[in-house]
């Protein structure tokens, strides 16, 4: 299966979508087959279907066993509904011409293909001649239909003598009379004779070798997706739609037009001209988009792409830490998520995929590695970014609970007061207390919860909890006066330490 290649995953173990690529559907509990044979290390994962690729992300080893297949390599697809214990499957036939061209392009570009080792190598399994189920070599009968293992199931050569096979084929099955090989009926009893065409040893070995070569070549040109817990019909319909749309062909045409300008300048002036031209195009796009609601809906995709480009540029520049850039980053994140996860597209793994999408969103939203936001604020911001694909508070809560199980860099925390917050994995009470103490020292006087909320850009309830944690650690002390509750540095602790 040299047609697969390694895919790039985000910090939340989700595929990174390229430009003009949208997520169509995803399905869990998927296994990969090379032809009719299982691939051992790719039997439990999530399969993502985008407008350009089929992406498999393994649940156990997502970084090592995650591969992708371009839809431009697919010749046609078939459907297998399953039989007894055999799961439903989608059979993907690879176009040999496109596969050869892709392999040549990959070798020229020094790309890395992902070779999958099928579990049938060296006779480890044998295929049933009736139902084609892959059985273990130690099994004497098919685990699916019960047919006994044939002698030539794992050995390609036939070593029976030619003379014996001819004699056996001429014997009557009723009276055991030896008839002439050209007769169709027994001369003694008139019973029908079995007709067996047994080739010579040379012909047998050559035919078997050619059969094996054909089977290997056909299996290498065919990939199967096994759906262990349903979802085959919806995935199949989405795959048919993606193949008929051929989105990868529609993208290539405008790209070549943009990359071949008529006049090409050089030097600093040319760079300034291109930046000026890009700025004018961005201004025209935003001006056209905000004229009315109808045109805003038409420009929605273009606006999201522009927001993602600006957001990535801002995040890469370490000098942009002032309040204006922070406000700009917040507005860009509020513009939307390109392909939000829905129950219709994710199915049974909805909360798992929603948790990964939430982690990707928080990775861009959190300004510091040890940040913390209330679950209520995250709910409002996340729903605003998803646009019309709103989620319920229960769905957000269930998705947040899976952070630790999916090994994502965020955690859901509940304070003794009942307040729920989402914090980064590096955030703890010691870091929160040290930051609060630093702000108390910088203020010079008393620090209130409202002031801390403004400085740290936190919800007031979260600021109160952080002050309470710092007070319990003995770093600050409270002063309840006519102006309200203020906190000061605990000088008794400082004097005892010195």
C-alpha positions as CSV (number, residue, x, y, z in Angstrom):
1,X,0.0,0.0,0.0
2,X,2.5,2.5,-1.2
3,X,-0.3,4.9,-2.1
4,X,-0.6,6.1,1.5
5,X,1.7,8.7,2.9
6,X,2.1,10.2,6.4
7,X,-0.2,13.0,7.4
8,X,0.3,16.1,9.5
9,X,-1.7,16.3,12.8
10,X,-2.5,19.2,15.1
11,X,-1.8,19.4,18.8
12,X,-5.3,17.9,19.3
13,X,-4.4,14.9,17.1
14,X,-6.7,16.1,14.3
15,X,-5.7,16.4,10.6
16,X,-4.4,19.8,9.5
17,X,-6.6,20.9,6.6
18,X,-4.9,22.6,3.6
19,X,-6.2,25.6,1.7
20,X,-9.7,25.3,0.2
21,X,-10.2,21.9,1.9
22,X,-13.3,21.1,4.0
23,X,-14.1,18.3,6.4
24,X,-17.1,16.2,5.1
25,X,-17.5,13.4,7.6
26,X,-15.5,11.3,10.1
27,X,-16.2,7.8,11.5
28,X,-14.6,5.9,14.3
29,X,-13.7,2.2,14.8
30,X,-12.2,1.9,11.3
31,X,-9.7,-0.8,10.1
32,X,-7.6,-0.8,7.0
33,X,-7.2,-3.7,4.6
34,X,-4.6,-4.3,1.9
35,X,-6.7,-6.1,-0.7
36,X,-8.4,-8.8,1.3
37,X,-5.9,-8.9,4.2
38,X,-5.8,-6.9,7.4
39,X,-3.0,-4.5,8.2
40,X,-2.1,-5.2,11.8
41,X,-1.2,-1.7,13.1
42,X,-4.1,0.0,11.4
43,X,-7.2,-1.7,12.9
44,X,-8.6,0.9,15.4
45,X,-8.7,4.5,14.3
46,X,-10.8,7.4,13.1
47,X,-11.2,7.9,9.3
48,X,-11.7,11.5,8.1
49,X,-13.1,12.3,4.7
50,X,-12.3,15.7,3.3
51,X,-12.9,17.2,-0.1
52,X,-9.4,16.1,-1.2
53,X,-8.2,13.2,1.1
54,X,-9.1,10.1,3.1
55,X,-7.2,10.4,6.4
56,X,-6.7,7.6,8.9
57,X,-5.7,8.6,12.4
58,X,-4.9,5.6,14.7
59,X,-6.2,5.7,18.3
60,X,-3.2,4.0,19.9
61,X,-0.4,5.6,18.0
62,X,-1.7,8.7,16.2
63,X,1.7,10.2,15.5
64,X,3.2,7.1,14.0
65,X,0.3,5.3,12.4
66,X,-1.6,8.1,10.8
67,X,-1.8,8.1,7.0
68,X,-3.7,9.8,4.2
69,X,-4.8,8.8,0.6
70,X,-5.5,11.4,-2.0
71,X,-8.9,11.2,-3.7
72,X,-7.3,11.8,-7.1
73,X,-5.8,8.3,-6.8
74,X,-9.3,6.6,-6.6
75,X,-10.5,4.9,-9.7
76,X,-13.9,3.7,-8.4
77,X,-15.4,2.4,-5.2
78,X,-17.5,-0.6,-4.2
79,X,-19.7,-1.5,-1.2
80,X,-19.7,-4.7,0.8
81,X,-22.6,-5.0,3.2
82,X,-21.0,-7.6,5.5
83,X,-21.7,-11.3,6.2
84,X,-22.2,-12.9,9.6
85,X,-19.1,-11.7,11.6
86,X,-17.6,-9.8,8.6
87,X,-18.0,-6.0,9.0
88,X,-19.3,-3.8,6.2
89,X,-16.6,-2.4,4.0
90,X,-15.9,0.2,1.4
91,X,-13.7,-1.2,-1.4
92,X,-11.5,1.5,-3.0
93,X,-9.9,0.6,-6.3
94,X,-6.7,2.6,-7.1
95,X,-6.2,4.1,-10.5
96,X,-2.8,2.7,-11.7
97,X,-2.0,5.6,-14.0
98,X,-2.6,8.2,-11.2
99,X,-0.7,6.0,-8.7
100,X,2.3,5.8,-11.0
101,X,2.4,9.5,-11.5
102,X,2.0,10.2,-7.8
103,X,4.8,7.8,-7.0
104,X,7.1,9.5,-9.5
105,X,6.2,12.9,-8.1
106,X,6.9,11.6,-4.6
107,X,10.3,10.2,-5.5
108,X,11.3,13.4,-7.3
109,X,10.2,15.6,-4.3
110,X,11.9,13.3,-1.8
111,X,8.6,12.8,-0.1
112,X,7.9,10.0,2.4
113,X,5.5,7.3,1.5
114,X,4.0,5.1,4.1
115,X,4.3,1.4,3.4
116,X,1.8,-0.7,5.3
117,X,2.7,-4.3,6.1
118,X,-0.2,-6.7,5.5
119,X,-0.7,-9.5,7.9
120,X,-0.7,-12.1,5.2
121,X,3.0,-12.1,4.6
122,X,4.9,-15.4,4.8
123,X,1.8,-17.5,5.1
124,X,0.6,-16.1,8.4
125,X,-3.0,-16.2,7.2
126,X,-5.0,-18.1,4.5
127,X,-8.0,-16.9,2.6
128,X,-11.2,-19.0,2.5
129,X,-12.0,-20.0,-1.1
130,X,-15.8,-19.6,-0.4
131,X,-16.2,-16.3,1.6
132,X,-12.6,-14.9,1.2
133,X,-12.3,-14.4,5.0
134,X,-8.7,-14.1,6.2
135,X,-8.0,-16.8,8.8
136,X,-5.0,-17.6,10.9
137,X,-2.5,-20.2,9.7
138,X,-3.3,-22.3,12.8
139,X,-7.0,-22.5,12.0
140,X,-8.0,-25.8,10.2
141,X,-11.4,-24.4,9.1
142,X,-12.7,-21.0,8.2
143,X,-13.7,-18.9,11.2
144,X,-16.6,-17.3,9.3
145,X,-18.3,-20.1,7.2
146,X,-16.7,-23.3,8.5
147,X,-15.2,-24.5,5.3
148,X,-12.1,-26.7,5.9
149,X,-8.7,-25.5,4.9
150,X,-7.5,-26.8,1.6
151,X,-4.1,-28.2,1.0
152,X,-3.2,-25.5,-1.5
153,X,-4.6,-22.6,0.7
154,X,-1.1,-21.6,1.8
155,X,1.1,-23.4,-0.7
156,X,1.1,-22.2,-4.3
157,X,2.6,-25.4,-5.8
158,X,0.7,-28.6,-6.6
159,X,3.0,-31.6,-6.2
160,X,0.6,-34.4,-7.2
161,X,1.8,-36.7,-10.1
162,X,0.2,-36.3,-13.4
163,X,-0.5,-40.0,-13.9
164,X,-2.4,-40.4,-10.7
165,X,-4.6,-37.3,-11.3
166,X,-5.6,-38.6,-14.8
167,X,-6.4,-42.1,-13.4
168,X,-8.5,-40.6,-10.6
169,X,-10.4,-38.3,-12.9
170,X,-11.4,-41.3,-15.2
171,X,-12.7,-43.4,-12.3
172,X,-16.5,-43.6,-12.0
173,X,-17.7,-42.2,-8.6
174,X,-20.5,-44.9,-8.4
175,X,-18.9,-48.2,-9.6
176,X,-15.2,-47.2,-9.6
177,X,-14.8,-48.5,-13.2
178,X,-11.8,-46.9,-15.0
179,X,-13.2,-45.2,-18.1
180,X,-11.5,-43.6,-21.0
181,X,-10.7,-39.9,-20.3
182,X,-12.7,-38.7,-23.3
183,X,-16.0,-40.2,-22.1
184,X,-18.6,-38.2,-20.3
185,X,-20.6,-41.2,-18.9
186,X,-19.5,-44.4,-17.3
187,X,-19.5,-47.5,-19.7
188,X,-20.6,-49.8,-17.0
189,X,-23.4,-48.0,-15.1
190,X,-24.1,-44.8,-17.1
191,X,-23.3,-42.4,-14.3
192,X,-22.0,-39.0,-15.1
193,X,-18.2,-38.7,-14.8
194,X,-16.6,-35.7,-13.1
195,X,-14.8,-33.5,-15.5
196,X,-11.4,-32.3,-14.1
197,X,-8.8,-30.5,-16.2
198,X,-5.5,-31.3,-14.5
199,X,-2.5,-29.6,-16.1
200,X,1.0,-30.9,-16.1
201,X,3.5,-30.1,-13.4
202,X,5.2,-27.4,-15.4
203,X,1.9,-25.8,-16.4
204,X,0.6,-26.1,-12.9
205,X,3.5,-24.3,-11.4
206,X,3.5,-21.6,-14.0
207,X,-0.3,-21.1,-13.7
208,X,-0.1,-20.9,-9.9
209,X,2.7,-18.4,-10.0
210,X,0.8,-16.3,-12.5
211,X,-2.3,-16.5,-10.3
212,X,-0.3,-15.5,-7.3
213,X,1.2,-12.5,-9.2
214,X,-2.2,-11.4,-10.3
215,X,-3.6,-11.7,-6.8
216,X,-0.7,-9.7,-5.3
217,X,-1.0,-7.0,-8.0
218,X,-4.7,-6.8,-7.6
219,X,-4.5,-6.7,-3.8
220,X,-1.9,-3.9,-3.9
221,X,-4.3,-1.9,-6.2
222,X,-7.2,-2.2,-3.8
223,X,-7.8,-0.8,-0.3
224,X,-10.7,-1.6,2.0
225,X,-12.1,0.4,4.9
226,X,-13.8,-1.9,7.5
227,X,-16.5,-0.2,9.6
228,X,-16.6,-2.2,12.9
229,X,-19.5,-0.2,14.5
230,X,-21.6,1.1,11.6
231,X,-21.5,4.3,9.6
232,X,-20.7,2.7,6.3
233,X,-23.7,4.0,4.3
234,X,-23.3,7.7,5.3
235,X,-19.5,7.5,4.7
236,X,-20.1,5.9,1.3
237,X,-22.6,8.6,0.2
238,X,-20.2,11.4,1.3
239,X,-17.3,9.7,-0.5
240,X,-19.3,9.4,-3.7
241,X,-20.2,13.1,-3.5
242,X,-16.5,14.0,-3.0
243,X,-15.4,11.9,-5.9
244,X,-18.1,13.4,-8.2
245,X,-17.3,17.0,-7.1
246,X,-13.5,16.6,-7.8
247,X,-12.6,19.5,-5.7
248,X,-8.9,19.0,-6.2
249,X,-9.3,19.7,-9.9
250,X,-11.2,22.9,-9.4
251,X,-8.5,24.3,-7.1
252,X,-5.6,23.9,-9.4
253,X,-6.9,26.3,-12.1
254,X,-7.0,29.6,-10.2
255,X,-3.8,28.8,-8.4
256,X,-1.8,28.7,-11.7
257,X,-3.4,32.0,-12.7
258,X,-2.3,33.7,-9.5
259,X,1.2,32.4,-9.6
260,X,1.9,33.6,-13.2
261,X,1.8,37.4,-13.2
262,X,2.4,39.4,-16.4
263,X,4.9,41.8,-14.9
264,X,7.4,40.7,-12.2
265,X,9.4,43.3,-10.3
266,X,12.5,42.9,-8.2
267,X,13.9,44.5,-5.2
268,X,12.4,46.2,-2.2
269,X,10.0,48.2,-4.4
270,X,8.5,45.0,-5.8
271,X,8.0,43.7,-2.3
272,X,6.3,46.9,-1.2
273,X,4.0,46.8,-4.3
274,X,2.9,43.2,-3.6
275,X,2.2,44.1,0.1
276,X,0.3,47.1,-1.0
277,X,-1.7,45.1,-3.5
278,X,-2.5,42.4,-0.9
279,X,-3.6,45.1,1.5
280,X,-5.9,46.7,-1.2
281,X,-7.4,43.3,-2.0
282,X,-8.1,42.6,1.7
283,X,-9.7,46.0,2.2
284,X,-11.9,45.5,-0.9
285,X,-12.9,42.0,0.4
286,X,-13.9,43.4,3.8
287,X,-15.7,46.4,2.3
288,X,-17.7,44.2,-0.1
289,X,-18.5,41.7,2.6
290,X,-20.0,44.1,5.1
291,X,-22.3,45.9,2.6
292,X,-25.3,43.8,3.4
293,X,-26.2,40.4,4.9
294,X,-26.6,38.6,1.6
295,X,-23.2,39.5,0.3
296,X,-21.8,38.7,3.7
297,X,-23.0,35.1,3.4
298,X,-21.5,34.9,-0.1
299,X,-18.2,36.2,1.2
300,X,-18.2,34.0,4.4
301,X,-15.7,31.5,3.1
302,X,-13.3,34.2,1.8
303,X,-13.5,36.1,5.1
304,X,-12.7,32.9,7.1
305,X,-9.6,32.3,5.0
306,X,-8.5,35.9,5.4
307,X,-9.0,35.7,9.1
308,X,-7.0,32.5,9.4
309,X,-4.1,34.0,7.3
310,X,-4.0,37.1,9.5
311,X,-4.3,35.1,12.7
312,X,-1.4,32.8,11.7
313,X,0.8,35.8,10.8
314,X,0.0,37.5,14.1
315,X,0.7,34.4,16.2
316,X,4.2,33.9,14.5
317,X,5.3,37.5,15.4
318,X,6.6,37.5,19.0
319,X,6.6,41.3,19.2
320,X,2.9,41.7,18.8
321,X,1.9,41.6,22.5
322,X,0.2,45.0,23.0
323,X,-3.5,45.5,23.7
324,X,-4.4,46.4,20.1
325,X,-2.9,43.1,18.7
326,X,-4.6,41.2,21.5
327,X,-8.0,42.7,20.6
328,X,-7.3,42.0,16.9
329,X,-6.5,38.4,17.7
330,X,-9.8,38.1,19.6
331,X,-11.8,39.5,16.7
332,X,-10.2,37.2,14.2
333,X,-11.0,34.1,16.3
334,X,-14.6,35.2,16.6
335,X,-15.0,35.3,12.8
336,X,-15.5,31.5,12.6
337,X,-14.3,27.9,12.3
338,X,-14.0,26.7,8.8
339,X,-15.3,23.1,9.2
340,X,-17.1,22.7,12.6
341,X,-17.8,19.2,13.9
342,X,-21.5,18.3,13.9
343,X,-23.4,15.2,15.1
344,X,-24.3,14.4,11.5
345,X,-20.7,14.3,10.3
346,X,-19.1,12.7,13.4
347,X,-21.8,10.2,14.5
348,X,-20.8,8.1,17.5
349,X,-17.5,9.9,18.0
350,X,-19.1,13.3,18.2
351,X,-17.9,14.3,21.7
352,X,-14.4,13.0,21.0
353,X,-14.1,15.0,17.8
354,X,-15.7,18.1,19.4
355,X,-13.1,17.8,22.2
356,X,-10.3,17.9,19.6
357,X,-11.8,20.8,17.8
358,X,-12.2,22.7,21.1
359,X,-8.5,22.0,21.9
360,X,-7.5,23.5,18.6
361,X,-9.6,26.5,19.2
362,X,-8.2,27.1,22.7
363,X,-4.7,26.7,21.5
364,X,-5.2,29.8,19.4
365,X,-7.3,31.6,21.9
366,X,-5.2,31.2,25.1
367,X,-2.5,34.0,25.1
368,X,-0.3,32.3,27.7
369,X,0.8,28.7,28.3
370,X,-0.6,28.8,31.8
371,X,-4.0,30.5,31.0
372,X,-7.4,29.8,32.5
373,X,-10.9,30.6,31.3
374,X,-14.3,29.9,32.8
375,X,-16.4,27.3,31.0
376,X,-19.2,29.9,30.5
377,X,-16.8,32.2,28.6
378,X,-15.5,29.4,26.6
379,X,-19.1,28.3,25.7
380,X,-19.9,31.8,24.4
381,X,-16.7,32.3,22.4
382,X,-16.7,28.7,21.0
383,X,-20.3,29.0,19.8
384,X,-19.7,32.4,18.3
385,X,-16.8,30.9,16.3
386,X,-18.9,28.0,15.1
387,X,-21.5,30.3,13.6
388,X,-24.8,28.5,12.9
389,X,-23.5,25.1,14.1
390,X,-24.2,25.8,17.8
391,X,-23.7,23.3,20.6
392,X,-25.4,22.8,23.9
393,X,-23.8,23.4,27.3
394,X,-24.0,19.6,28.0
395,X,-22.1,18.8,24.8
396,X,-19.4,21.3,25.7
397,X,-19.1,19.8,29.2
398,X,-18.9,16.3,27.9
399,X,-16.2,17.3,25.4
400,X,-14.2,19.1,28.1
401,X,-14.3,15.9,30.2
402,X,-12.4,14.0,27.5
403,X,-9.3,16.2,27.5
404,X,-7.3,13.9,29.8
405,X,-8.5,10.7,28.1
406,X,-7.4,12.0,24.6
407,X,-4.1,13.4,26.1
408,X,-4.9,17.0,25.0
409,X,-3.0,20.0,26.5
410,X,-6.0,21.2,28.5
411,X,-8.0,20.2,31.6
412,X,-11.4,20.8,33.0
413,X,-11.2,21.9,36.7
414,X,-13.9,22.4,39.3
415,X,-13.3,24.7,42.3
416,X,-14.8,24.1,45.7
417,X,-17.3,26.8,45.0
418,X,-18.6,24.8,42.0
419,X,-17.1,27.1,39.4
420,X,-16.0,25.2,36.2
421,X,-12.9,26.4,34.3
422,X,-10.8,25.1,31.4
423,X,-7.1,25.6,32.0
424,X,-3.9,24.6,30.2
425,X,-2.1,21.5,31.3
426,X,0.8,23.7,32.7
427,X,-1.5,25.7,34.9
428,X,-1.5,24.9,38.7
429,X,-2.1,26.6,42.0
430,X,1.5,27.6,42.5
431,X,1.7,29.4,39.2
432,X,-1.6,31.2,39.8
433,X,-0.5,32.2,43.3
434,X,2.9,33.5,42.1
435,X,1.2,35.6,39.4
436,X,-1.3,37.0,41.9
437,X,1.5,37.9,44.4
438,X,3.4,39.6,41.6
439,X,0.4,41.8,40.7
440,X,-0.1,42.6,44.4
441,X,3.5,43.8,44.6
442,X,3.2,45.8,41.4
443,X,0.0,47.6,42.7
444,X,1.8,48.8,45.8
445,X,-1.4,48.9,47.7
446,X,-4.4,46.7,47.9
447,X,-5.5,44.5,45.0
448,X,-9.2,43.8,44.5
449,X,-10.8,41.0,42.5
450,X,-12.0,43.4,39.9
451,X,-8.5,44.8,39.3
452,X,-7.1,41.3,39.0
453,X,-9.8,40.4,36.5
454,X,-8.9,43.4,34.4
455,X,-5.1,42.7,34.5
456,X,-5.4,39.0,33.7
457,X,-8.4,39.4,31.4
458,X,-10.3,36.9,33.5
459,X,-13.9,36.5,34.5
460,X,-14.6,38.1,37.9
461,X,-15.5,34.7,39.4
462,X,-12.2,33.2,38.3
463,X,-10.3,36.1,39.8
464,X,-12.0,35.6,43.1
465,X,-11.0,31.9,43.1
466,X,-7.4,32.7,42.3
467,X,-7.3,35.2,45.2
468,X,-8.8,32.6,47.5
469,X,-6.2,30.0,46.4
470,X,-3.3,32.5,47.0
471,X,-4.7,33.5,50.4
472,X,-4.9,29.8,51.5
473,X,-1.3,29.4,50.6
474,X,-0.4,32.3,52.9
475,X,1.1,34.6,50.3
476,X,-1.5,37.4,50.7
477,X,-3.8,38.5,53.4
478,X,-7.2,40.3,53.1
479,X,-8.4,43.7,54.4
480,X,-12.2,44.2,54.5
481,X,-12.8,48.0,54.7
482,X,-15.4,50.5,53.7
483,X,-14.2,50.5,50.1
484,X,-14.5,46.7,49.9
485,X,-12.3,43.7,50.0
486,X,-8.6,44.2,49.2
487,X,-5.6,41.9,49.4
488,X,-2.1,42.7,50.4
489,X,1.2,40.9,50.6
490,X,1.6,38.8,53.7
491,X,4.5,40.6,55.4
492,X,4.5,38.2,58.4
493,X,5.6,35.4,56.0
494,X,8.3,37.7,54.6
495,X,9.7,38.5,58.1
496,X,9.7,34.9,59.2
497,X,11.6,33.8,56.1
498,X,14.2,36.4,56.6
